[in-house]
Amino acid sequence: MSPEKLTVMANQIARFFAHLGPERAPAEIADHLRKFWDPRMRRAIIAHVTAGGGGLDPLAAAAVALLAEDATVS
């Protein structure tokens, strides 16, 4: 799946969880991505952000950062 499509999807999820605010939403978005996205999709969005790819909503970007932290721990 293209980074652009993953960005659109992540932004849609971020809009859904936006009502939780910046304190809780990123963790909930990251949890959603862990539960419902294929590992290849998660790796691709992390790689997109790591390579400087933009376009992510700030809440989605924070969630991807949480996923990236998890990936370095595992």
C-alpha positions in Angstrom: 0.0 0.0 0.0 1.3 3.4 -0.9 2.5 5.9 1.8 -0.1 8.4 0.5 -2.9 5.9 1.1 -1.6 5.0 4.5 -1.4 8.7 5.4 -5.0 9.2 4.4 -6.1 6.2 6.4 -4.1 7.3 9.5 -5.6 10.8 9.2 -9.1 9.4 9.1 -8.4 7.4 12.3 -6.9 10.5 13.9 -10.1 12.5 13.1 -12.2 9.8 14.7 -10.2 9.9 18.0 -9.6 13.7 18.0 -12.3 14.3 20.6 -10.0 12.6 23.2 -7.6 15.4 22.9 -3.8 15.5 22.4 -3.2 13.7 25.8 -5.2 10.5 25.0 -5.8 10.4 21.3 -2.2 9.4 20.1 -2.2 6.3 22.4 -5.7 5.3 21.2 -4.8 5.8 17.5 -1.6 3.8 18.0 -3.6 1.1 19.7 -6.0 1.0 16.8 -3.1 0.7 14.3 -1.6 -2.1 16.3 -4.9 -4.0 16.4 -6.2 -3.4 12.9 -3.3 -2.7 10.6 -1.1 -5.4 9.1 2.5 -5.2 10.4 3.6 -4.3 6.9 1.3 -1.3 7.0 2.7 -0.2 10.3 6.3 -0.6 9.1 5.5 1.3 6.0 3.9 4.3 7.8 6.9 4.4 10.2 9.3 4.3 7.3 7.4 7.1 5.6 7.7 9.3 8.6 11.3 8.4 9.3 12.2 9.3 5.7 10.7 12.7 6.2 7.3 12.0 4.6 4.7 14.4 5.6 1.0 14.8 5.4 0.1 13.3 8.7 -2.3 15.0 11.1 -0.4 15.9 14.3 -2.3 13.3 16.3 -1.6 10.6 13.7 2.1 11.7 13.7 2.2 11.3 17.5 0.7 7.9 17.2 3.2 6.8 14.6 6.0 8.0 16.9 4.6 5.8 19.6 4.6 2.8 17.1 8.2 3.6 16.2 9.2 3.6 19.9 7.5 0.2 20.3 9.4 -1.1 17.2 12.7 -0.1 18.7 11.9 -1.8 22.0 10.9 -5.1 20.4 
